[in-house]
Amino acid sequence: MKCDFNAFKRDIGKEIKTMHEKLDLLLKQTSCDKNGNGSRKAKEKTISNEEVDPKKMFLAKLRKLKVKITLLT
């Protein structure tokens, strides 16, 4: 099976960039000041049982990506 590694690298780059942007947004939403008080956004944001934890989702995608890279090398 022949692979187009340039296309694969491009796809991985896009996926990683997207994950970094989502992680940055998550960190901004849950940022704390120097006294340890959460920001207003974090206090106002409520998570229902149906929502998925973004950090866990990010880590799961990262693990899947790592498996893909391992399989192709």
Secondary structure, DSSP 8 states (H G I E B T S, - for coil): ----HHHHHHHHHHHHHHHHHHHHHHHHHT-B-TTS-B-HHHHH----TTS--HHHHHHHHHHHHHHHHHHH-
